[in-house]
Amino acid sequence: MSMFNLKKTTAMVMGGLMALSVSTAFAETMDISLEDSLLMALANNHSIKMAGYDYENAKWQLSSARRATGLTLGWKGQGIKNGGIATEAQGGPRTGFSNSFSLSLPIYTGGKLEGLQASAKARVAEQDLAFERTKQSVKESTTSAYFKALQARNQVSVYNDTVKTCNEHLRNVNAQFSVGVVAKSDVLASEVQLASAQLGLTKAENDYYVAVATLNKIIGLPIDTDLNLTDDLDYAHYDVNLDECTKIAMHNRPDALASLFAIEEAKGGAQSARSGYLPSISVSAGKAYGGYNGWFANDDSKNSWTIGVQGEWNFWDNNVTQANVSAADAMVRKAEENAMETESTVRLEVQTALLNMQSSEKNISTTSTAVEKAEEDYNIARVRYSAGVGTNLDVMDAQDKLTKAKTDYYTALYTYNTSKASLDKAMGLMVDLDVDDYWAKLGKW
């Protein structure tokens, strides 16, 4: 990570990783919270590292564009040996050497270098904003993966309870069958239901292992690391409205802000293209010397120096410049359209995420009530069956409904929490970047 700056996250990551490494060094199972997972993902995720390299590349491109306006120093050397009849007449074959040094400084390029600098400067801003957006995406995917593992763990608990209650009910059915109170069909049906519950438990456990492996991959741990998730899948009301969320998003979203810098990048390209209409001027100086006695011989006949000004202007280039300008202007218009499209996308994503969160929030209350009713219904059915006034089918049906109600409840919790994470991403809630600084830069562009 040393090749690029993760800003304030770096300190957090290092502290968090030190604590986690101590935990894993002395235990087969790693205790890990959502916050720990986020720290590790930000430190280890390959997408973040690649985005960091893109940002680093853009900074070096800007450095290159700036240095192109400065002084350049060059050297050219040559060593040759003469031969042939004419040479023999002058005293025989001789070896000659020459050296020349040159200095050059661009004075005026018609805006070409300035345009290249403007484009490179805007690209740095775009890549830094893309860097932040990548971190936001990784934060969302890590949060979703952590909650998915929590949901899977809860589902294992649901089916453990189901297997337990099915076993208890089967013992009750066998006891009643042994005294001739119920038919053999009740025993068989109860055994089938227990087998179905055991299959559900096996699937739930497999889903949990897959969810943990997926989380391990995202946060950069070995896939088979055993995790003990220390957080719970719970509910906390998120008091926001559409206008507020949209306003935050339009100010914070890195991709929306980057689309504005993309316009400036395209304008810099257009400025550079228009330089073809104008002359370019540079100053230069040179020193040459050589001789027959080695690379750095100094024969007076080959000793010279130059200093001067050079100008170049293509009055007619068969409309090549015009074509380049038209192409660059088209890219400006495309960037402007992209900025408007990005704004529309941001607004839609915010509204969609908020509606999904609000919908799942309502489902939490509904499914919680359903669990209470299903538990009551199951207890009634079980008591009625034990008393001989209810059927085995009533008990099994009540058990299936209870399992489904619990599953629906945990699914609603998972959907709510992941929708909340999606809303945070849609609003562009920052991980590291100071977005106000970039708005200030854009205002002074």
N, C-alpha and C positions, 0 to 999 in steps of 0.2 A: 504493500500500500504506500510505500515511501515515494513512489514515482509520481504521485499526485496527492493533492491535499483534500482530505475528507473533512476539514474544518473542525468544528466542535465535536462531531461524532467520533473522531479518532480517540480523544481522551476517554469518552464514555465507553467505547468499544474495548480499549485496552484494559480499563478497570474491570469491566464486565467479564472479559475473557480470562483474566487472571483468577477471578473468583470461581468461574466455571471449571477452569483447569484443575484447581485444587479439589473441587468436588469429584471430578471424574477420576482423579489419580487414586482416590482411596475408596471408591465405590463402584460396583458393577453397574448400578443404575444411576443415571444422571437426573438430579432434580433440576427442573427448568421451568421458568415462568414465561409468560408472554413477553415481558420486557427483555429477559435474557435471550429469547429467540430472536427478537428484533435486533439486538446488539450483534449477535453472531451473524445474522443474515447480512447486515450492513458491512460487516468486516470480511465475510467470506464469499458473498455472492459474485459469480462470474460476470453477470450482466452489469453490475455496478462497476466492477473493475474495467470492463471493456468501455463503458461510458466514460470512465475516468481517463482512459487512454485517448479517447476521442477529444476530450477537453484539452489534454496535454498537447495533442497534435495541433489543435487549433491555435493554442498559444504560441507554439513554435512557428506556425505559418504566419502569424501576425509579426513575430520577431523577424522573420525572413523579409516580409513586405516592408517593414520599417528600415531594415538594414540596406535595402536596395536603393535608398535615397542617399546613402553615404559614400565615402571615398573608397575606391578600389585600387589595389596595387597589384601589378602583374609583372611577370618575368618571362622572357623568351630567350632561349639559348640555342646555338647551333655549332656543331663541329663537323668540318668537311675536309676531304683530302682531294687535291687536284692532280690530274694526270693527263697524259696524251702528248702529241707532238708539240702543240703550242706551249704546253707547260715545260716540256724538256728544253725548248728554245729559251725559256726564261730562267733556266737554272734547275729544272727538275721538279719532281712531285713535291708538293708542300701541303702541310696540314694547317687549316685556318679555323679560328674560333670567333664567335661573335656572341654578344650578350646585349639585351636591351631591357630596360625597366620602364614601366609606364604607370602613371597615375591618372585616374579619371574620376570626375565628379559631375553627376547630372545637375543641371541648373534649372531646367524647365522641361517638362515632358507633356505639356498640354493637359495635365490632370490624370495621366495614366497611373503614375505611382500613387498619387493621392487616392484614386479610386480603388486601387488594389488594397491599400491600407484600410480604407473604410470597410471594404468587404471582409477583410480578415478580422478586423475589430468586431464587426457584427457577428461573424461566425464564432468567435470566442464566447460571446454572450449566449448565442444559441446553444453551443455545446455545454456550457455551464448549466443552462436551464434544462437541457436534456439530461444532464448528469443528475440534477435534482429530481426530475420527473422519474428517472429510472429508480432512484431510491424510494420515491413514493410508491411506485408500482411493486417493488420488492417488499416494502412495508405491508402493503395490502395483501399480497400473496402469502407472506409469512403469517399474518394475522389470520387469514382464512384457513391456512393449513393447520395452525394451532387449534383453532376452533373446530375444525373438522376432526382432529384427533380427540378433542374433548367430547364431541358428539358421538364418535365411535366408542369411546370409553363408556359413556352413559348408556349406549345401546347394549354393550356387553352386560352392564348392570341390569338393564331391563330384562334381558333374556335369562340372566342368572336367576332373577326373581321368578320369571315365568317357569323355568325348569323346576325350581324349588316348589312352587305352588302346584305344579302338575304332579310332582312326586307325592306331595302331601295328599292331593286329591285321589291319586291312584291307590295309595295305601287305604284311604277311606273306602274306595270302591271295592277293593279286594276284601276288606273286612266285612263289608255288607254282603258281598257275593258269597263269602265263606259260610254265612249263616242263612243263605238263601233269600236274602231280601231283594237283591237286584239280579238282573240277567247277565249272562256271560258277555253279551254285546256291549254292556256298559264298561266292562273291564277292557275289552278289545279297543273300544273307542278312546278310552282314557290312555291306553298304551300308545295308540297312534298319535294322540295329541302330545304326549310326552316326547315321542320321537321327533315330531315336528318342531317342538320347542328346542330340543337338543341340536337339531339342524340349524335353527335360527341362531343359537348361541355360537355354533361353530363359524357360521358366516360372519356374525358380529365380531368375533375375535379376529378373524382374518381381516376384516375391514379395518379394525383397530391397528393391526400390525402394518397394513399398507399405509394407513394415514400417518403413523409414526415414521415409517420409512420415507414417506414423501416430505414430511417436515424436516427430517434429518438432511435430506438432499438440499432443501432450500437454505438451511442455515449452515451448511458446510460440514456436517458431522458424518462419520461413517454410517452407511445406510442401516446397518444392523444394531446401532446404538439403542440401548433400552432407555426410554425416557420416563420419568415420573413427572407428569404435568401437575404443577403446583397450583395453577389457577382453576377456577370452576367456570362452567358455562352458565352464566347468570344474566340478569336483566337489570339495566340501568337506563332510565328514561333520558332521551336525547332531545332537549328542548330547543328546537330550531324550526324555522319556517322557510318557505321557498325563496322569498325575496332576500332574506338574510344570507342564505346559502349561496344564491346566485351572485350576490354582491361580493361575497368572500372569494368565490371561484374566479370571477372576472378580474379580481385584483391579484390573486395568488397563483392561478394556474400557470406553471412554467411553460407548457406548450403554447398557451394563448399568447403569453408575452414573447416567447421565442418566435412566433409567427410575425410579430411586429418587427423584430430584429432581422428576420429574413427579408422583409421589404427593404430595410436599409442595406443589407448585403447585396440585394439585386440592384439597388440604386448605385452602389459603388461600382458594380460591374458595368452599368450603363455609362457612368462617368469615365471609366477606363476606356470603354469602346469609343466614346466621343473624342478621345485624345487623338484618334487617327485623323481628325480634321485639322489638327494644329501642329505647329513645328515642335521639334525637340532640340534642346541646346545643352551642351556639356562642355566642360573645360578639361584639358588634358595636359600632361607634361611627360617627357620621356628622356631617357639617358641611354646611349648606346656606346659600347666600346668592344674591342677585340684585338686579335693579332695572331701570330703564328707560334707563340711560345707557351700555349696552355689556355685553359678555359678563361682565366681572368687576366690574360695579357692585355696591355694597354698601348696599342700602336696608335700613334697620333693620327694616322690616315683613317682609322676606323672610329675615332672618338668624336661623338657628336651629342647634342641635346636639342630637345624641342619643347615648346610650350605654345599653347594655342586654344582657340575656341572652335567648337565644331557644331554646326547646325544642320538639321535635316528636316525636309518638309515635302511630303508627297502631295503635289497639287492635284494629281489625278491617279486614282488606283482602281479604275474600272468599277467604282461603287462597292468595293470590298468593305470599306468603312461604313457606308450606309447600311449594308446588309448586317454587319456586326452590331450597329446601333439598334436596328429594328429588332434583332434577336434579343438584345439585352433589354430593350423596352418591353418586349413580350414577357420576359421573365419577371420584370417589375409588376406588370399587371397580374401575372399568375400568382405572385407572392401576395398581392393585395386580395385576390379572390380567396386564397388559402387562409388568410387571416380572418376573413368574414366567415368562411366555412368552419374554421376552428372555433370561433365564438359561438356559432349555432350548435356545434357539437358539444361544447362545454355546457351550454344552457340545457340541452337535452339530457346529458349525462347526469347533471345535478338533479333535474326533476325526476328522472327515472330512479336514481338511487334513493332519493327522499321518499318517493311513493312506495318503493319496495320496502324500505325500512318501516314506514308507517303501517303498511299492510301486515308485515310480519309482527309488528308490535301488537296489533289487534288480535292476531292469531295466538299470541302468548296467553292472553287472558282467556280466550275461548278454549284453547286446549288444556289450560290449567283446570278450568272448571270441568272439562270433560274427564280428566283424570280422576277428580274427586267423585264424580258421578259413577264412573266405571268401577272404582274401588268399592263404592257402596253397593252397586249392583252385583258385583262378584261376591261380596260377603253375604248378601241376602240369598243369592242363588246357592252358595255353599251350605248355608244354614238350612235352607229349605230342603236341599237334597239329603243332608244328614238326618233331617226329621222325617224323611219319606214323603214329603209333599211336593217335591220338585224333581225335575228330570236331570239326568246326566248331561243331556244336550244343553239345558239351561246353563249349567256350570261351565261347560266348555265354551259356549258362546260368550258368556260373560268374561271368561279368561282371555279369549281372543280380543274382545273389545278393550279390555284393560291394557293388554300389550300394545295394541294399536294407539290407544289414547296417550300412553307414555311416550311412544315413538313420535307421535305427532307433536307432543309438547317439546321434546328435546330438538326436534327438527325446527320448530318455530323459534326456539332460542338460538339455534345455530344460524338460521336465516336472518334473524334480527341483527345479531352481532356481525355477521359478514356483510350485511347491507349497510350497517353503520360504518364499517371499514371502507366499503365502496364509496359511501358518501364523503368520508374524509378525503379519499383520493380524488373524488370528483371536485371537491372544493379546493384541492391543491394545498392542503395543510402541510406546512413546511417541515422538512427533516433537518436541513442545514442552512439552506440559502436565505439570504436577506433580500427578499424580492423588492423591497422599497428602494434599495440601492440601484437595482436595474431600472426601475421606473424613473429614477432621477437621471440615470445615464441616458435613457431614451429621450427624456425631455430636453436634454442638452445636445442631442445629436446634430 
